[in-house]
Amino acid sequence: MRQPFIFLLTLCASLPVSGLTFQTRLESAEWKVEGDQFECRLSQHVTNFGVGEFVWRAGERPTFRLKPEQTRLGRGYASLLAAAPAWRPGQGDIDLGQVAVSNGDVALRSSQQQAGRLLSGLLQGRSPEVRHRTSDGDDLLVRLLPVSFAAGYAQFRTCSAKMLPVNFDQARLSQLGFSAGGTELDSAARSRLDVILRYMKADPSVNRIQLDGHSDNSSNRLTNRDLSRRRALAVMEYLKANGVPEEQITLRFHGERYPLVANNSAANRARNRRVTLQISREPEPAKPADAASTGDLAALPGGRE
C-alpha cells in the first residue's frame, strides 16, 4: 500500500486486502441533533473521516448522506447496507442497493426509502455501512454505530414536529382551482394559501409573488379574460389581507389562452380554471444615495468642505 495510507491504517481497523474502515470507537460514538423549522439533522462523527447524517427537510422524509472532511472517495457507486450487529450472529446484513458517489462536500446521498430502512435498522441495533472502491483502487468502509440511537432518534422526531409543512421547493409553485364561472376562493385554495403564507413569514428572503389567472373556454373571450382577472385579484386580496405588501405581488391574467389540457371534458375544463402562484427570491434594489446630501455637497467647491 502506498505511504499516504500507512498512517490511516494505524488509526482504522483494516478490511481484508488493503482496505480501510472508518468507525468511531464505541465509547466515543454519539448522536447529535440540530435543526430549525426548515431542516433537522441527526448526525454521528466518524473518526478520521467526517460525518454521517440523516437530513429531514420540511415537507419530506429523511435522507442519509456522508460528508467527508478530507478523504475524497472519487466518483462511482457505493453499496449501502444496514449491517447486522456482531452480537446477533444469526442475522444477515440488509443490502439497500447502490448509491452514487461524488467528490463534493457531500459525497453520498441516499433515497428517502433507503434512509427509512437505515433508521429502522438502527432502532434494531444495525449499523449503517457504506462500502466503496475508491478512485485509487482501495476498498473503503464507513460504519456508523447504533450506540444510544433511540434517544437521538426521539430528539430527531421532536425537532421534525416543529418544522414547517413544506420546504421552498414545494411552496414555490401552486395551482389554485376555481368552480365553473366562479371567482371566489374555496376552502382548498385558502388552505394552500395559508401554507404559503406561513412559509413566507418564516423565510423573509421570499419577497416576490407572481399570479397568473386562467379560465376554460366555456364563455366568449372577453368574459373568460375578465374571469381570469377576477380570480387572480381574489388571490391577491387574500394575500394582502394576510400581510403581503402589494408591491411584492405581480398580477397577470390570460383568459383561455394557456390551457393545461384540452378543454374537451368537464374534468379538463376544471383543471384549466386556475390561478398559478409562484414565489421567488429577488435581490432588493440598491438604495439610491441621499439626494439632499448629494445636493449639499455639490454646492460646495470641490464637492467637500
C-alpha positions in Angstrom: 0.0 0.0 0.0 1.2 3.5 -0.7 2.8 5.6 2.1 0.0 8.1 2.5 -2.3 5.4 3.7 0.0 3.8 6.3 -0.8 6.5 8.9 -4.6 5.9 8.3 -4.1 2.2 8.7 -2.7 2.7 12.2 -5.9 4.6 13.1 -8.6 2.5 11.4 -9.5 -1.2 11.5 -8.4 -2.9 8.4 -10.5 -4.7 5.8 -9.1 -7.7 4.1 -6.8 -7.0 1.1 -5.7 -3.4 1.6 -9.0 -1.9 2.9 -9.8 1.0 5.1 -12.5 1.0 7.8 -13.6 4.3 9.3 -15.6 4.0 12.5 -15.7 5.9 15.8 -14.7 4.0 18.9 -17.6 2.6 20.8 -17.1 4.7 23.9 -16.9 7.9 21.8 -19.8 7.3 19.5 -22.8 9.7 20.0 -25.7 11.0 18.0 -26.2 14.8 17.8 -29.4 16.6 16.8 -29.5 20.0 15.3 -32.1 21.9 13.2 -34.8 24.5 12.9 -38.2 24.9 11.2 -36.7 24.3 7.8 -34.5 21.2 8.4 -33.5 18.7 11.1 -30.2 16.7 11.2 -29.2 13.6 13.2 -25.5 13.0 12.9 -22.6 10.9 14.1 -19.0 12.0 13.7 -16.9 9.3 12.2 -13.3 9.4 13.4 -10.7 10.4 10.7 -13.4 10.5 8.1 -16.1 13.1 8.6 -19.8 12.9 9.4 -22.7 10.6 8.6 -26.1 12.2 9.0 -29.8 11.9 8.4 -31.3 15.1 7.0 -35.0 15.7 7.3 -36.3 18.7 5.2 -39.6 20.2 5.9 -42.4 18.5 3.9 -40.2 15.5 3.1 -38.9 12.3 4.6 -35.3 11.9 5.8 -32.4 11.1 3.6 -28.9 9.9 4.6 -25.7 11.5 3.5 -21.9 11.3 4.0 -19.8 14.4 4.4 -16.0 13.6 4.3 -13.7 16.1 5.9 -10.6 15.4 3.8 -10.9 11.9 2.2 -12.1 12.1 -1.4 -14.0 9.0 -2.4 -13.9 9.6 -6.1 -16.8 9.2 -8.5 -18.8 6.0 -8.9 -21.2 3.9 -6.9 -21.1 2.6 -3.3 -23.1 -0.2 -1.6 -25.3 0.9 1.3 -26.1 -1.7 3.9 -27.9 -2.0 7.3 -25.3 -4.3 8.8 -26.3 -6.9 11.4 -24.9 -6.4 14.9 -22.0 -8.7 15.8 -23.8 -9.9 18.9 -26.6 -11.3 16.7 -24.8 -13.8 14.5 -28.0 -15.3 13.1 -28.9 -12.1 11.4 -27.6 -11.1 8.0 -26.8 -7.7 6.5 -29.6 -5.9 4.6 -28.4 -4.7 1.2 -30.1 -1.4 0.4 -28.6 -1.1 -3.1 -26.2 1.3 -4.8 -25.8 5.0 -4.2 -24.0 7.5 -6.4 -20.7 8.8 -5.0 -19.1 12.2 -5.9 -16.1 14.3 -4.9 -18.2 17.1 -3.5 -18.6 18.2 0.1 -21.5 15.7 0.3 -20.1 12.5 -1.1 -23.2 10.4 -1.0 -27.0 11.0 -0.7 -29.4 8.1 -0.2 -33.0 8.0 -1.3 -35.8 8.5 1.3 -36.7 4.9 1.2 -33.1 3.8 1.9 -32.8 6.3 4.7 -36.1 5.0 6.2 -34.7 1.4 6.2 -31.4 2.6 7.8 -33.3 4.3 10.6 -35.4 1.2 11.2 -32.2 -0.9 11.2 -30.5 1.4 13.8 -33.5 1.0 16.1 -32.9 -2.7 15.8 -29.2 -2.4 16.6 -28.0 -2.4 13.0 -25.2 -0.2 11.7 -25.3 1.9 8.5 -22.4 0.9 6.3 -21.1 2.4 3.1 -18.7 0.2 1.1 -16.9 1.7 -1.8 -13.9 1.1 -4.1 -12.1 4.5 -4.2 -10.6 6.0 -7.4 -7.2 4.9 -6.1 -8.4 1.3 -6.0 -8.7 0.9 -2.3 -11.6 -0.8 -0.6 -13.2 1.6 1.9 -15.9 1.0 4.5 -17.6 3.8 6.6 -19.6 2.5 9.5 -21.9 4.3 12.0 -22.8 2.8 15.3 -26.2 2.3 16.9 -25.0 3.3 20.4 -27.7 5.4 22.2 -29.5 5.8 18.9 -33.0 5.6 20.4 -32.5 8.7 22.4 -31.1 10.6 19.5 -33.9 9.5 17.2 -36.5 10.7 19.7 -34.9 14.1 19.7 -34.9 14.0 15.9 -38.6 13.4 15.8 -39.2 16.1 18.3 -37.3 18.5 16.1 -39.2 17.4 13.0 -42.5 18.1 14.7 -41.6 21.8 14.8 -40.8 22.1 11.1 -42.9 23.9 8.5 -45.3 21.8 6.5 -43.4 22.5 3.2 -40.0 23.5 2.0 -39.2 26.2 -0.5 -39.2 23.8 -3.5 -42.7 22.5 -2.5 -44.1 26.0 -1.9 -42.5 27.6 -5.0 -45.3 26.8 -7.4 -49.0 26.2 -6.7 -52.2 25.8 -8.8 -55.4 27.1 -7.2 -58.6 25.9 -8.8 -62.0 27.6 -9.2 -65.6 26.4 -9.9 -67.2 27.0 -13.3 -67.8 30.7 -13.7 -66.6 31.2 -10.2 -64.1 33.8 -8.8 -64.2 33.0 -5.1 -61.6 31.1 -3.2 -62.8 27.7 -2.0 -61.5 26.0 1.2 -58.8 24.1 -0.6 -57.4 27.3 -2.2 -57.4 29.1 1.2 -55.7 26.2 2.9 -53.0 26.1 0.3 -52.5 29.9 0.5 -52.3 29.6 4.3 -49.4 27.1 3.9 -47.6 29.5 1.5 -48.2 32.5 3.8 -46.8 30.5 6.8 -43.7 29.7 4.8 -43.2 33.3 3.7 -43.4 34.5 7.2 -40.7 32.1 8.3 -38.5 32.9 5.3 -38.3 36.7 4.7 -35.9 36.1 1.8 -39.0 35.2 -0.3 -40.1 38.6 -1.4 -41.9 38.2 -4.8 -45.2 36.5 -5.8 -46.4 36.2 -9.4 -50.1 35.4 -10.0 -51.4 34.2 -13.4 -55.1 33.9 -13.8 -56.6 31.5 -16.3 -60.0 30.3 -17.5 -61.5 27.5 -19.5 -63.2 28.1 -22.9 -66.8 27.9 -21.6 -67.6 31.6 -22.5 -66.5 34.1 -25.0 -63.0 35.5 -24.9 -63.8 38.8 -23.2 -65.8 37.0 -20.4 -63.0 34.5 -20.0 -60.4 37.2 -19.7 -62.4 39.0 -17.1 -62.9 35.8 -15.1 -59.2 35.1 -15.1 -58.5 38.7 -13.9 -61.0 38.4 -11.1 -59.6 35.1 -10.0 -56.1 36.5 -9.8 -57.5 39.5 -7.9 -59.2 37.3 -5.4 -55.9 35.6 -4.6 -54.1 38.9 -4.4 -56.7 40.3 -2.0 -56.3 37.3 0.2 -52.5 37.7 0.3 -52.8 41.4 1.1 -55.3 40.7 3.9 -52.7 38.4 5.4 -49.8 40.8 5.4 -48.2 40.5 2.0 -47.3 44.0 0.7 -49.0 44.8 -2.7 -45.7 45.9 -4.2 -44.4 42.3 -3.8 -47.2 40.9 -6.0 -47.2 40.8 -9.8 -50.7 40.0 -11.3 -51.4 38.8 -14.8 -54.5 37.3 -16.5 -54.7 35.4 -19.7 -58.3 34.2 -20.2 -58.3 30.8 -22.1 -55.0 31.3 -24.0 -52.9 28.9 -22.0 -54.8 25.7 -21.1 -53.0 23.0 -19.2 -55.0 20.4 -21.1 -57.5 20.4 -23.9 -61.0 21.8 -23.0 -62.8 18.7 -24.2 -64.3 17.4 -20.9 -65.6 18.7 -17.6 -62.6 17.4 -15.8 -60.2 19.1 -18.1 -62.0 22.4 -18.0 -61.8 22.2 -14.2 -58.0 21.9 -14.4 -57.8 24.9 -16.7 -59.8 27.2 -14.3 -56.9 28.2 -12.1 -54.6 30.8 -10.7 -50.9 29.9 -10.8 -48.9 31.3 -7.9 -45.1 31.4 -8.0 -42.9 32.7 -5.1 -39.3 33.7 -5.6 -36.3 35.4 -4.0 -35.1 38.5 -5.7 -32.3 40.8 -4.6 -33.5 44.1 -3.1 -32.6 47.0 -5.3 -29.7 49.2 -4.0 -30.9 52.2 -2.2 -30.0 55.5 -4.0 -27.7 57.9 -2.4 -29.4 60.6 -0.3 -30.4 63.2 -2.8 -30.4 66.0 -0.3 -26.9 65.2 1.0 -25.6 64.9 -2.6 -27.0 68.3 -3.4 -25.5 69.9 -0.4 -22.1 68.6 -1.2 -22.4 69.6 -4.9 -23.0 73.2 -3.8 -19.6 73.3 -2.1 -16.4 74.0 -4.0 -14.8 70.7 -5.0 -17.8 68.8 -3.6 -16.5 68.9 0.0 -15.7 71.4 2.8 
